[in-house]
Amino acid sequence: MALNAKWQELIGERPAAMSLAGLPAPDGGGGGGPDLKADVGPWHGAGNTAGELKTSTSSSVTDLDTANEGVAGGTAGFDSTAALTEILGTWKTRLTNVRDECGRLEGALKAAGRDFGERELDTQKKVAAEGSGPGAKKEG
């Protein structure tokens, strides 16, 4: 029993047609418009956003240090001084980790967009070359 017939028997409907780059299959199956629409822009946009978050977080670490200058001297004798110092350290660690991760993501997302764009162009050129090559179907 053919796969399509078995699928129809089990599921009760025909399997979805598949296509590569929106081109019809040589045997007449598949075809239709392209189902996957992708763009390099979102990758670069996400990378830029990660870069902005890195800058913002870096500023926050500086602001946190500035806001806490002199806290230990100004709160000498209070029980809360040790707690404030501990909290400052944990928040600096968290913000530094976020800043570093955003920096890593900025590069990775932009690289993914660049690589995707290069591969997309290569694929489009190969598909175009195959469509006009010696084995291509001629219309008419």
N, CA and C atoms as an extended XYZ file, in Angstrom:
420
Properties=species:S:1:pos:R:3:atomname:S:1:resname:S:1:resid:I:1 pbc="F F F"
N         0.862       -1.171        0.000 N   MET     1
C         0.000        0.000        0.000 CA  MET     1
C         0.904        1.229        0.000 C   MET     1
N         0.601        2.182       -0.874 N   ALA     2
C         1.387        3.411       -0.978 CA  ALA     2
C         1.213        4.246        0.289 C   ALA     2
N         2.204        5.052        0.553 N   LEU     3
C         2.184        5.874        1.759 CA  LEU     3
C         0.968        6.790        1.793 C   LEU     3
N         0.652        7.451        0.682 N   ASN     4
C        -0.499        8.361        0.654 CA  ASN     4
C        -1.803        7.612        0.945 C   ASN     4
N        -1.948        6.411        0.379 N   ALA     5
C        -3.158        5.625        0.603 CA  ALA     5
C        -3.230        5.172        2.061 C   ALA     5
N        -2.101        4.751        2.613 N   LYS     6
C        -2.060        4.316        4.015 CA  LYS     6
C        -2.401        5.490        4.937 C   LYS     6
N        -1.829        6.647        4.651 N   TRP     7
C        -2.109        7.860        5.434 CA  TRP     7
C        -3.604        8.165        5.401 C   TRP     7
N        -4.175        8.133        4.196 N   GLN     8
C        -5.595        8.455        4.048 CA  GLN     8
C        -6.455        7.443        4.805 C   GLN     8
N        -6.044        6.181        4.781 N   GLU     9
C        -6.788        5.148        5.499 CA  GLU     9
C        -6.729        5.384        7.009 C   GLU     9
N        -5.551        5.708        7.530 N   LEU    10
C        -5.378        5.902        8.966 CA  LEU    10
C        -5.941        7.233        9.466 C   LEU    10
N        -5.684        8.299        8.747 N   ILE    11
C        -6.027        9.646        9.211 CA  ILE    11
C        -7.357       10.122        8.630 C   ILE    11
N        -7.692        9.639        7.459 N   GLY    12
C        -8.956       10.036        6.845 CA  GLY    12
C        -8.840       11.265        5.958 C   GLY    12
N        -7.636       11.693        5.683 N   GLU    13
C        -7.451       12.828        4.786 CA  GLU    13
C        -6.142       12.649        4.033 C   GLU    13
N        -6.023       13.379        2.956 N   ARG    14
C        -4.792       13.297        2.174 CA  ARG    14
C        -3.675       14.017        2.913 C   ARG    14
N        -2.444       13.548        2.783 N   PRO    15
C        -1.331       14.255        3.419 CA  PRO    15
C        -1.132       15.615        2.755 C   PRO    15
N        -0.584       16.532        3.509 N   ALA    16
C        -0.329       17.867        2.975 CA  ALA    16
C         0.707       17.790        1.867 C   ALA    16
N         0.501       18.596        0.836 N   ALA    17
C         1.467       18.658       -0.252 CA  ALA    17
C         2.721       19.362        0.242 C   ALA    17
N         3.856       18.900       -0.226 N   MET    18
C         5.109       19.514        0.173 CA  MET    18
C         5.785       20.101       -1.053 C   MET    18
N         6.542       21.162       -0.815 N   SER    19
C         7.291       21.761       -1.904 CA  SER    19
C         8.600       22.289       -1.353 C   SER    19
N         9.546       22.446       -2.243 N   LEU    20
C        10.829       23.015       -1.877 CA  LEU    20
C        10.960       24.338       -2.596 C   LEU    20
N        11.112       25.398       -1.860 N   ALA    21
C        11.254       26.747       -2.411 CA  ALA    21
C        10.070       27.116       -3.292 C   ALA    21
N         8.899       26.559       -3.009 N   GLY    22
C         7.702       26.916       -3.754 CA  GLY    22
C         7.636       26.336       -5.147 C   GLY    22
N         8.585       25.443       -5.491 N   LEU    23
C         8.602       24.850       -6.822 CA  LEU    23
C         7.799       23.559       -6.827 C   LEU    23
N         7.077       23.306       -7.918 N   PRO    24
C         6.323       22.046       -7.974 CA  PRO    24
C         7.272       20.856       -8.072 C   PRO    24
N         6.831       19.735       -7.548 N   ALA    25
C         7.612       18.514       -7.629 CA  ALA    25
C         7.618       18.042       -9.083 C   ALA    25
N         8.700       17.375       -9.514 N   PRO    26
C         8.792       16.926      -10.903 CA  PRO    26
C         7.642       16.009      -11.332 C   PRO    26
N         7.083       15.227      -10.395 N   ASP    27
C         6.012       14.302      -10.742 CA  ASP    27
C         4.634       14.945      -10.651 C   ASP    27
N         4.595       16.262      -10.467 N   GLY    28
C         3.314       16.960      -10.413 CA  GLY    28
C         2.772       17.124       -9.009 C   GLY    28
N         3.370       16.492       -8.016 N   GLY    29
C         2.909       16.651       -6.637 CA  GLY    29
C         3.453       17.931       -6.039 C   GLY    29
N         3.057       18.208       -4.843 N   GLY    30
C         3.588       19.380       -4.150 CA  GLY    30
C         3.182       20.669       -4.814 C   GLY    30
N         4.088       21.599       -4.867 N   GLY    31
C         3.832       22.868       -5.527 CA  GLY    31
C         3.153       23.856       -4.616 C   GLY    31
N         2.624       24.872       -5.203 N   GLY    32
C         1.974       25.917       -4.424 CA  GLY    32
C         2.953       27.004       -4.064 C   GLY    32
N         2.504       27.929       -3.283 N   GLY    33
C         3.355       29.035       -2.862 CA  GLY    33
C         4.300       28.596       -1.773 C   GLY    33
N         5.328       29.383       -1.558 N   PRO    34
C         6.261       29.011       -0.496 CA  PRO    34
C         5.593       29.129        0.872 C   PRO    34
N         5.805       28.107        1.742 N   ASP    35
C         5.178       28.143        3.057 CA  ASP    35
C         6.045       28.859        4.081 C   ASP    35
N         7.339       28.898        3.848 N   LEU    36
C         8.246       29.489        4.813 CA  LEU    36
C         8.677       30.852        4.311 C   LEU    36
N         8.336       31.855        5.064 N   LYS    37
C         8.779       33.196        4.730 CA  LYS    37
C         9.703       33.638        5.849 C   LYS    37
N        10.930       33.921        5.488 N   ALA    38
C        11.905       34.319        6.489 CA  ALA    38
C        12.668       35.530        5.976 C   ALA    38
N        13.206       36.268        6.905 N   ASP    39
C        13.910       37.488        6.564 CA  ASP    39
C        15.077       37.641        7.518 C   ASP    39
N        16.122       38.264        7.040 N   VAL    40
C        17.304       38.498        7.854 CA  VAL    40
C        17.030       39.576        8.907 C   VAL    40
N        16.126       40.500        8.590 N   GLY    41
C        15.848       41.648        9.452 CA  GLY    41
C        15.569       41.325       10.908 C   GLY    41
N        14.698       40.360       11.206 N   PRO    42
C        14.419       40.059       12.613 CA  PRO    42
C        15.648       39.613       13.402 C   PRO    42
N        16.555       38.905       12.757 N   TRP    43
C        17.775       38.465       13.450 CA  TRP    43
C        18.616       39.675       13.841 C   TRP    43
N        18.769       40.596       12.892 N   HIS    44
C        19.556       41.796       13.187 CA  HIS    44
C        18.842       42.672       14.210 C   HIS    44
N        17.524       42.765       14.095 N   GLY    45
C        16.751       43.547       15.058 CA  GLY    45
C        16.895       42.991       16.466 C   GLY    45
N        16.827       41.667       16.586 N   ALA    46
C        16.988       41.034       17.900 CA  ALA    46
C        18.405       41.262       18.426 C   ALA    46
N        19.391       41.204       17.536 N   GLY    47
C        20.776       41.473       17.941 CA  GLY    47
C        20.945       42.908       18.427 C   GLY    47
N        20.324       43.837       17.713 N   ASN    48
C        20.385       45.244       18.136 CA  ASN    48
C        19.720       45.442       19.493 C   ASN    48
N        18.581       44.783       19.695 N   THR    49
C        17.890       44.884       20.985 CA  THR    49
C        18.765       44.329       22.104 C   THR    49
N        19.417       43.201       21.853 N   ALA    50
C        20.321       42.629       22.860 CA  ALA    50
C        21.466       43.605       23.155 C   ALA    50
N        21.971       44.276       22.121 N   GLY    51
C        23.027       45.267       22.319 CA  GLY    51
C        22.552       46.449       23.153 C   GLY    51
N        21.324       46.893       22.895 N   GLU    52
C        20.758       47.984       23.691 CA  GLU    52
C        20.578       47.561       25.150 C   GLU    52
N        20.132       46.322       25.355 N   LEU    53
C        19.982       45.812       26.723 CA  LEU    53
C        21.338       45.713       27.424 C   LEU    53
N        22.358       45.333       26.678 N   LYS    54
C        23.699       45.254       27.252 CA  LYS    54
C        24.149       46.640       27.714 C   LYS    54
N        23.954       47.640       26.867 N   THR    55
C        24.333       49.011       27.219 CA  THR    55
C        23.544       49.506       28.424 C   THR    55
N        22.243       49.261       28.410 N   SER    56
C        21.375       49.689       29.510 CA  SER    56
C        21.767       49.010       30.821 C   SER    56
N        22.034       47.734       30.762 N   THR    57
C        22.410       46.983       31.964 CA  THR    57
C        23.764       47.445       32.487 C   THR    57
N        24.673       47.747       31.573 N   SER    58
C        25.983       48.252       31.977 CA  SER    58
C        25.830       49.587       32.703 C   SER    58
N        24.955       50.441       32.188 N   SER    59
C        24.674       51.720       32.858 CA  SER    59
C        24.054       51.491       34.231 C   SER    59
N        23.213       50.477       34.338 N   SER    60
C        22.569       50.172       35.617 CA  SER    60
C        23.592       49.735       36.659 C   SER    60
N        24.597       48.971       36.236 N   VAL    61
C        25.648       48.554       37.175 CA  VAL    61
C        26.388       49.791       37.677 C   VAL    61
N        26.700       50.709       36.766 N   THR    62
C        27.381       51.951       37.161 CA  THR    62
C        26.502       52.777       38.097 C   THR    62
N        25.213       52.894       37.757 N   ASP    63
C        24.279       53.647       38.608 CA  ASP    63
C        24.166       53.021       40.001 C   ASP    63
N        24.158       51.699       40.046 N   LEU    64
C        24.069       51.004       41.331 CA  LEU    64
C        25.294       51.308       42.189 C   LEU    64
N        26.472       51.279       41.571 N   ASP    65
C        27.696       51.609       42.308 CA  ASP    65
C        27.662       53.050       42.812 C   ASP    65
N        27.256       53.955       41.931 N   THR    66
C        27.196       55.375       42.303 CA  THR    66
C        26.205       55.611       43.434 C   THR    66
N        25.048       54.990       43.357 N   ALA    67
C        24.006       55.178       44.378 CA  ALA    67
C        24.430       54.620       45.725 C   ALA    67
N        25.329       53.654       45.716 N   ASN    68
C        25.721       53.015       46.979 CA  ASN    68
C        27.044       53.535       47.533 C   ASN    68
N        27.632       54.537       46.880 N   GLU    69
C        28.868       55.113       47.408 CA  GLU    69
C        28.563       55.747       48.767 C   GLU    69
N        29.347       55.431       49.723 N   GLY    70
C        29.194       56.031       51.045 CA  GLY    70
C        28.104       55.425       51.908 C   GLY    70
N        27.390       54.405       51.403 N   VAL    71
C        26.318       53.794       52.195 CA  VAL    71
C        26.886       53.171       53.461 C   VAL    71
N        28.013       52.493       53.344 N   ALA    72
C        28.593       51.827       54.521 CA  ALA    72
C        28.945       52.849       55.595 C   ALA    72
N        29.521       53.985       55.199 N   GLY    73
C        29.877       55.013       56.184 CA  GLY    73
C        28.652       55.703       56.747 C   GLY    73
N        27.632       55.898       55.895 N   GLY    74
C        26.432       56.596       56.339 CA  GLY    74
C        25.507       55.751       57.187 C   GLY    74
N        25.726       54.450       57.154 N   THR    75
C        24.840       53.566       57.932 CA  THR    75
C        25.612       52.828       59.021 C   THR    75
N        26.812       53.324       59.336 N   ALA    76
C        27.627       52.668       60.355 CA  ALA    76
C        26.827       52.541       61.657 C   ALA    76
N        26.887       51.358       62.229 N   GLY    77
C        26.187       51.112       63.475 CA  GLY    77
C        24.794       50.538       63.300 C   GLY    77
N        24.284       50.583       62.099 N   PHE    78
C        22.955       49.996       61.852 CA  PHE    78
C        23.103       48.520       61.487 C   PHE    78
N        22.134       47.713       61.883 N   ASP    79
C        22.159       46.285       61.544 CA  ASP    79
C        21.984       46.061       60.045 C   ASP    79
N        21.381       46.993       59.386 N   SER    80
C        21.078       46.811       57.965 CA  SER    80
C        22.287       47.003       57.055 C   SER    80
N        23.392       47.522       57.578 N   THR    81
C        24.568       47.788       56.749 CA  THR    81
C        25.073       46.512       56.080 C   THR    81
N        25.201       45.443       56.842 N   ALA    82
C        25.682       44.172       56.278 CA  ALA    82
C        24.709       43.648       55.225 C   ALA    82
N        23.424       43.777       55.489 N   ALA    83
C        22.411       43.306       54.537 CA  ALA    83
C        22.474       44.118       53.247 C   ALA    83
N        22.637       45.427       53.362 N   LEU    84
C        22.740       46.276       52.171 CA  LEU    84
C        23.971       45.912       51.340 C   LEU    84
N        25.073       45.654       52.010 N   THR    85
C        26.301       45.272       51.311 CA  THR    85
C        26.118       43.943       50.586 C   THR    85
N        25.464       43.011       51.250 N   GLU    86
C        25.216       41.697       50.631 CA  GLU    86
C        24.295       41.838       49.419 C   GLU    86
N        23.237       42.620       49.570 N   ILE    87
C        22.286       42.813       48.465 CA  ILE    87
C        22.958       43.496       47.282 C   ILE    87
N        23.782       44.484       47.571 N   LEU    88
C        24.518       45.172       46.517 CA  LEU    88
C        25.346       44.175       45.708 C   LEU    88
N        26.054       43.300       46.415 N   GLY    89
C        26.889       42.300       45.736 CA  GLY    89
C        26.080       41.354       44.859 C   GLY    89
N        24.948       40.889       45.366 N   THR    90
C        24.145       39.945       44.566 CA  THR    90
C        23.534       40.639       43.354 C   THR    90
N        23.088       41.894       43.515 N   TRP    91
C        22.518       42.603       42.363 CA  TRP    91
C        23.583       42.934       41.322 C   TRP    91
N        24.774       43.289       41.769 N   LYS    92
C        25.862       43.552       40.814 CA  LYS    92
C        26.186       42.288       40.023 C   LYS    92
N        26.214       41.154       40.721 N   THR    93
C        26.489       39.880       40.047 CA  THR    93
C        25.403       39.574       39.018 C   THR    93
N        24.140       39.745       39.404 N   ARG    94
C        23.025       39.473       38.485 CA  ARG    94
C        23.070       40.395       37.272 C   ARG    94
N        23.233       41.675       37.521 N   LEU    95
C        23.255       42.626       36.403 CA  LEU    95
C        24.457       42.393       35.487 C   LEU    95
N        25.589       42.050       36.062 N   THR    96
C        26.780       41.753       35.265 CA  THR    96
C        26.545       40.514       34.400 C   THR    96
N        25.903       39.494       34.962 N   ASN    97
C        25.594       38.288       34.184 CA  ASN    97
C        24.627       38.594       33.042 C   ASN    97
N        23.614       39.412       33.318 N   VAL    98
C        22.658       39.797       32.269 CA  VAL    98
C        23.376       40.588       31.187 C   VAL    98
N        24.210       41.542       31.591 N   ARG    99
C        24.965       42.352       30.631 CA  ARG    99
C        25.824       41.462       29.733 C   ARG    99
N        26.548       40.517       30.338 N   ASP   100
C        27.422       39.637       29.577 CA  ASP   100
C        26.629       38.744       28.621 C   ASP   100
N        25.496       38.235       29.079 N   GLU   101
C        24.660       37.378       28.227 CA  GLU   101
C        24.085       38.179       27.063 C   GLU   101
N        23.668       39.403       27.314 N   CYS   102
C        23.152       40.252       26.237 CA  CYS   102
C        24.243       40.531       25.202 C   CYS   102
N        25.463       40.737       25.680 N   GLY   103
C        26.581       40.931       24.756 CA  GLY   103
C        26.829       39.697       23.898 C   GLY   103
N        26.758       38.529       24.518 N   ARG   104
C        26.936       37.279       23.770 CA  ARG   104
C        25.817       37.104       22.748 C   ARG   104
N        24.574       37.361       23.191 N   LEU   105
C        23.428       37.208       22.290 CA  LEU   105
C        23.471       38.193       21.127 C   LEU   105
N        23.944       39.403       21.378 N   GLU   106
C        24.024       40.394       20.305 CA  GLU   106
C        24.851       39.845       19.147 C   GLU   106
N        26.033       39.344       19.465 N   GLY   107
C        26.898       38.790       18.422 CA  GLY   107
C        26.311       37.546       17.774 C   GLY   107
N        25.755       36.662       18.582 N   ALA   108
C        25.214       35.403       18.059 CA  ALA   108
C        24.010       35.646       17.152 C   ALA   108
N        23.118       36.543       17.542 N   LEU   109
C        21.925       36.816       16.729 CA  LEU   109
C        22.286       37.501       15.418 C   LEU   109
N        23.194       38.450       15.471 N   LYS   110
C        23.616       39.128       14.245 CA  LYS   110
C        24.339       38.154       13.310 C   LYS   110
N        25.159       37.274       13.879 N   ALA   111
C        25.853       36.267       13.074 CA  ALA   111
C        24.851       35.300       12.442 C   ALA   111
N        23.829       34.912       13.204 N   ALA   112
C        22.803       34.011       12.660 CA  ALA   112
C        22.085       34.680       11.492 C   ALA   112
N        21.758       35.949       11.627 N   GLY   113
C        21.109       36.678       10.542 CA  GLY   113
C        21.999       36.772        9.318 C   GLY   113
N        23.264       37.085        9.530 N   ARG   114
C        24.210       37.179        8.415 CA  ARG   114
C        24.339       35.819        7.715 C   ARG   114
N        24.534       34.776        8.505 N   ASP   115
C        24.687       33.429        7.939 CA  ASP   115
C        23.423       32.996        7.208 C   ASP   115
N        22.260       33.272        7.810 N   PHE   116
C        20.994       32.922        7.172 CA  PHE   116
C        20.868       33.628        5.824 C   PHE   116
N        21.182       34.908        5.808 N   GLY   117
C        21.088       35.671        4.565 CA  GLY   117
C        21.991       35.123        3.479 C   GLY   117
N        23.219       34.760        3.850 N   GLU   118
C        24.154       34.197        2.879 CA  GLU   118
C        23.651       32.855        2.360 C   GLU   118
N        23.164       32.011        3.243 N   ARG   119
C        22.658       30.698        2.818 CA  ARG   119
C        21.396       30.838        1.969 C   ARG   119
N        20.546       31.799        2.330 N   GLU   120
C        19.318       32.025        1.568 CA  GLU   120
C        19.656       32.427        0.136 C   GLU   120
N        20.622       33.328       -0.027 N   LEU   121
C        21.035       33.747       -1.374 CA  LEU   121
C        21.618       32.572       -2.157 C   LEU   121
N        22.468       31.772       -1.499 N   ASP   122
C        23.038       30.598       -2.164 CA  ASP   122
C        21.947       29.640       -2.612 C   ASP   122
N        20.959       29.401       -1.731 N   THR   123
C        19.866       28.489       -2.064 CA  THR   123
C        19.043       29.029       -3.228 C   THR   123
N        18.734       30.317       -3.211 N   GLN   124
C        17.968       30.914       -4.307 CA  GLN   124
C        18.712       30.786       -5.627 C   GLN   124
N        20.036       30.995       -5.611 N   LYS   125
C        20.839       30.871       -6.834 CA  LYS   125
C        20.829       29.421       -7.336 C   LYS   125
N        20.955       28.465       -6.406 N   LYS   126
C        20.959       27.053       -6.803 CA  LYS   126
C        19.611       26.635       -7.372 C   LYS   126
N        18.527       27.077       -6.744 N   VAL   127
C        17.187       26.743       -7.221 CA  VAL   127
C        16.965       27.363       -8.599 C   VAL   127
N        17.400       28.602       -8.780 N   ALA   128
C        17.253       29.272      -10.074 CA  ALA   128
C        18.070       28.548      -11.143 C   ALA   128
N        19.279       28.115      -10.785 N   ALA   129
C        20.128       27.398      -11.741 CA  ALA   129
C        19.512       26.051      -12.108 C   ALA   129
N        18.937       25.355      -11.124 N   GLU   130
C        18.285       24.068      -11.390 CA  GLU   130
C        17.073       24.259      -12.297 C   GLU   130
N        16.334       25.335      -12.088 N   GLY   131
C        15.137       25.589      -12.874 CA  GLY   131
C        15.434       25.885      -14.328 C   GLY   131
N        16.632       26.386      -14.614 N   SER   132
C        16.974       26.710      -15.998 CA  SER   132
C        18.007       25.748      -16.565 C   SER   132
N        18.331       24.708      -15.823 N   GLY   133
C        19.352       23.753      -16.251 CA  GLY   133
C        18.833       22.768      -17.289 C   GLY   133
N        19.692       21.846      -17.716 N   PRO   134
C        19.333       20.897      -18.765 CA  PRO   134
C        18.177       19.966      -18.400 C   PRO   134
N        17.951       19.667      -17.132 N   GLY   135
C        16.887       18.750      -16.733 CA  GLY   135
C        15.565       19.441      -16.449 C   GLY   135
N        15.509       20.748      -16.633 N   ALA   136
C        14.291       21.497      -16.281 CA  ALA   136
C        13.178       21.212      -17.273 C   ALA   136
N        11.940       21.225      -16.769 N   LYS   137
C        10.772       21.044      -17.633 CA  LYS   137
C        10.597       22.293      -18.479 C   LYS   137
N        10.269       22.081      -19.712 N   LYS   138
C        10.025       23.213      -20.594 CA  LYS   138
C         8.531       23.395      -20.723 C   LYS   138
N         8.102       24.639      -20.584 N   GLU   139
C         6.672       24.930      -20.731 CA  GLU   139
C         6.370       25.150      -22.202 C   GLU   139
N         5.136       24.859      -22.581 N   GLY   140
C         4.771       25.199      -23.938 CA  GLY   140
C         4.057       24.150      -24.646 C   GLY   140
